[in-house]
């Protein structure tokens, strides 16, 4: 009886582990630079010395960061992926209208990572146009006095050949890629110019 019970338990455990390994086959994004849902370290924030304190206050409040782009890695892309894209978006920016910090696409289907600093340098992707007219990564720098803003970095797998023209805004990219998305994964964090 004991051997039968032990055998059934082992079989049940094997089935659970098999179902978990199958359940984890969706695409994920990870980062050694930022922790999902946590405060984004200052070095990944913008470094603009001439940034206005807020859209309603023209006084200068320099951004405290170094504008180093975070390391990003993605895993388990679906079959049929021909290119990746990455969008970074400040959900709380412009009083809730949102701010596009980074639009990157035409990332080769063989890539699974952007190393720390590569997005600032513009390496390994075609740059779109962020809200500030930027083609490469621009780090967080919400208005002075705002609480932490929520930043989302989404990696998207598409069946588009990596041949889109440079300079697309977030909205233009989403329009061009409509019907071609295979899956996506998001990592996010919080950032403020100062914390109390």
QUIHURA-V970294 format. One record per residue. N is the residue number from 0. RES is the residue in one letter. SS is DSSP state (2 for helix, 1 for strand, 0 for the rest). PSI is psi in radians with two decimals (none if undefined). OMEGA is omega in whole degrees, -180 to 180 (none if undefined). Layout:
N;RES;SS;PSI;OMEGA  N;RES;SS;PSI;OMEGA
This chain:
0;X;0;-0.74;-180  1;X;2;-0.77;180  2;X;2;-0.68;178  3;X;2;-0.80;-180  4;X;2;-0.74;179  5;X;2;-0.68;179  6;X;2;-0.75;178  7;X;2;-0.68;178  8;X;2;-0.76;179  9;X;2;-0.71;178  10;X;2;-0.74;179  11;X;2;-0.74;179  12;X;2;-0.71;179  13;X;2;-0.72;178  14;X;2;-0.72;178  15;X;2;-0.80;-180  16;X;2;-0.66;178  17;X;2;-0.74;-179  18;X;2;-0.60;178  19;X;2;-0.72;180  20;X;2;-0.59;175  21;X;2;-0.66;-178  22;X;2;-0.46;-178  23;X;0;0.33;-177  24;X;0;0.06;177  25;X;0;2.85;-180  26;X;0;2.44;177  27;X;1;2.78;174  28;X;1;2.38;180  29;X;1;2.91;178  30;X;0;2.38;172  31;X;0;-0.13;-176  32;X;0;-0.68;-178  33;X;0;2.66;178  34;X;0;2.29;-177  35;X;0;2.20;177  36;X;0;0.04;-177  37;X;1;3.09;176  38;X;1;2.29;176  39;X;0;2.21;-180  40;X;0;2.59;-173  41;X;2;-0.57;-176  42;X;2;-0.33;178  43;X;2;-0.04;177  44;X;0;2.88;179  45;X;0;2.75;-178  46;X;0;0.46;-176  47;X;0;1.97;-179  48;X;0;-0.18;-177  49;X;0;0.28;-177  50;X;0;2.32;176  51;X;1;2.67;-179  52;X;1;-0.65;177  53;X;1;2.92;178  54;X;0;-0.37;-179  55;X;0;0.04;-178  56;X;1;1.86;-176  57;X;1;-0.12;177  58;X;1;2.63;-176  59;X;1;2.23;174  60;X;0;1.63;-175  61;X;0;2.52;175  62;X;0;2.47;-172  63;X;0;0.05;-171  64;X;0;-2.98;177  65;X;0;-0.07;-179  66;X;0;0.69;174  67;X;0;2.20;179  68;X;0;2.49;-179  69;X;0;2.71;171  70;X;0;2.39;177  71;X;1;2.37;176  72;X;1;2.47;179  73;X;1;2.59;-170  74;X;1;2.64;175  75;X;0;0.79;175  76;X;0;2.55;-178  77;X;0;2.74;174  78;X;0;2.53;180  79;X;0;-0.01;178  80;X;0;2.20;179  81;X;0;-0.31;176  82;X;1;2.80;175  83;X;1;2.75;173  84;X;1;2.70;178  85;X;1;2.26;176  86;X;1;2.32;173  87;X;1;2.24;-170  88;X;1;2.33;174  89;X;1;1.83;-176  90;X;0;-0.58;-174  91;X;0;-0.13;-175  92;X;0;2.76;-179  93;X;2;0.82;177  94;X;2;0.64;177  95;X;2;-0.16;178  96;X;0;-0.34;177  97;X;0;2.65;178  98;X;1;2.26;177  99;X;1;1.97;-177  100;X;1;-0.46;-175  101;X;1;2.30;177  102;X;1;1.98;-178  103;X;1;2.39;-180  104;X;1;-3.05;-174  105;X;1;0.52;177  106;X;1;2.23;-175  107;X;1;2.51;-179  108;X;0;-0.27;179  109;X;0;-0.23;180  110;X;0;2.50;176  111;X;0;0.14;-176  112;X;1;2.57;162  113;X;1;2.17;-179  114;X;0;2.81;179  115;X;0;2.24;179  116;X;0;-0.32;-177  117;X;2;-0.64;-179  118;X;2;-0.54;175  119;X;2;-0.69;-179  120;X;2;-0.26;-179  121;X;0;0.49;-176  122;X;0;2.26;170  123;X;0;0.21;180  124;X;0;2.89;170  125;X;1;2.25;-178  126;X;1;2.34;172  127;X;0;-2.57;179  128;X;1;2.02;176  129;X;0;3.08;-179  130;X;0;-0.57;179  131;X;0;0.22;179  132;X;0;0.19;-176  133;X;0;2.48;176  134;X;0;-0.45;-178  135;X;0;-3.13;-179  136;X;0;2.32;168  137;X;0;2.10;-175  138;X;0;2.99;-179  139;X;0;2.53;173  140;X;0;1.27;-178  141;X;0;2.93;-179  142;X;0;2.56;176  143;X;0;2.31;178  144;X;0;-0.26;175  145;X;0;2.61;169  146;X;0;3.08;180  147;X;0;2.33;174  148;X;1;2.71;179  149;X;1;2.13;-180  150;X;1;2.27;179  151;X;1;2.28;174  152;X;1;2.01;-176  153;X;1;2.20;174  154;X;1;2.23;-176  155;X;1;2.33;173  156;X;1;2.31;-180  157;X;1;2.88;174  158;X;0;0.38;176  159;X;0;2.38;171  160;X;0;2.54;-178  161;X;0;1.22;-175  162;X;0;0.30;178  163;X;0;2.56;180  164;X;0;2.61;178  165;X;0;2.82;171  166;X;0;0.09;-179  167;X;0;2.39;172  168;X;1;3.00;177  169;X;2;-0.83;-178  170;X;2;-0.72;179  171;X;2;-0.70;177  172;X;2;-0.82;-179  173;X;2;-0.67;177  174;X;2;-0.79;-178  175;X;2;-0.57;-176  176;X;2;-0.02;-179  177;X;0;2.28;-178  178;X;0;-0.04;-178  179;X;0;0.02;179  180;X;1;2.36;177  181;X;1;-0.73;176  182;X;1;3.03;177  183;X;1;2.86;175  184;X;1;2.53;-173  185;X;1;2.49;170  186;X;1;2.53;-176  187;X;1;2.88;177  188;X;1;3.11;-177  189;X;1;2.54;179  190;X;1;2.40;172  191;X;0;2.75;179  192;X;0;-0.53;176  193;X;0;2.70;180  194;X;0;2.43;-179  195;X;0;none;none
